[in-house]
Amino acid sequence: MTASTCRGCGRPIVWIETPDGKRIPLDPKPPVYRVTSDGRGERDRLCMVSHFATCPQASDFSASNR
């Protein structure tokens, strides 16, 4: 995970790499969601939200706008 600042809105973001090698920005602060992997409440994990979902300038980075 690499920390940086969004070029669109100036908020802090962290970058992760997906299993297929793509990098995506995430919000490092809440909201953070608890995801249950087995359906019974065991082995919970916390998940961060994609910065594309919260950034007011996200459309500026859309591939369709290039």
C-alpha positions as CSV (number, residue, x, y, z in Angstrom):
1,M,0.0,0.0,0.0
2,T,1.3,3.4,-1.0
3,A,0.0,6.7,0.5
4,S,-0.4,9.9,-1.6
5,T,-2.8,12.8,-2.3
6,C,-5.5,12.8,-4.9
7,R,-4.7,15.2,-7.8
8,G,-8.4,16.0,-8.2
9,C,-9.6,16.9,-4.7
10,G,-6.4,16.9,-2.6
11,R,-7.6,14.3,-0.1
12,P,-5.3,11.6,1.2
13,I,-5.5,8.3,-0.7
14,V,-3.8,4.9,-0.5
15,W,-3.0,2.8,-3.6
16,I,-3.3,-0.9,-3.7
17,E,-2.6,-3.4,-6.5
18,T,-5.3,-5.8,-7.5
19,P,-4.5,-9.5,-8.1
20,D,-4.4,-8.7,-11.9
21,G,-1.8,-6.0,-11.4
22,K,-4.1,-2.9,-11.7
23,R,-3.6,0.0,-9.2
24,I,-6.7,1.5,-7.5
25,P,-7.0,4.4,-5.1
26,L,-8.8,3.9,-1.7
27,D,-9.9,6.2,1.0
28,P,-7.7,5.6,4.0
29,K,-10.3,6.8,6.5
30,P,-13.9,5.8,7.3
31,P,-16.3,4.7,6.1
32,V,-14.7,1.3,6.4
33,Y,-17.0,-1.7,6.0
34,R,-16.9,-5.0,7.7
35,V,-17.2,-7.9,5.3
36,T,-18.1,-11.4,6.5
37,S,-16.4,-14.0,4.4
38,D,-18.3,-17.1,5.6
39,G,-21.9,-15.8,6.1
40,R,-21.9,-16.6,9.8
41,G,-20.0,-13.6,11.2
42,E,-16.7,-15.4,11.5
43,R,-13.4,-14.3,9.8
44,D,-14.6,-10.7,9.4
45,R,-12.3,-8.2,7.6
46,L,-12.3,-4.5,7.2
47,C,-12.6,-3.1,3.7
48,M,-11.8,0.5,2.5
49,V,-13.9,2.4,0.0
50,S,-12.7,3.1,-3.5
51,H,-11.8,6.8,-3.8
52,F,-13.6,6.8,-7.2
53,A,-16.8,6.5,-5.2
54,T,-16.1,9.5,-2.9
55,C,-14.0,11.9,-5.0
56,P,-16.0,14.9,-6.4
57,Q,-13.5,15.0,-9.3
58,A,-13.7,11.3,-10.2
59,S,-15.1,11.9,-13.6
60,D,-12.0,13.8,-14.5
61,F,-10.0,10.5,-14.3
62,S,-12.5,8.4,-16.2
63,A,-11.1,6.6,-19.2
64,S,-14.1,7.7,-21.3
65,N,-13.1,11.3,-20.7
66,R,-9.6,10.9,-22.1
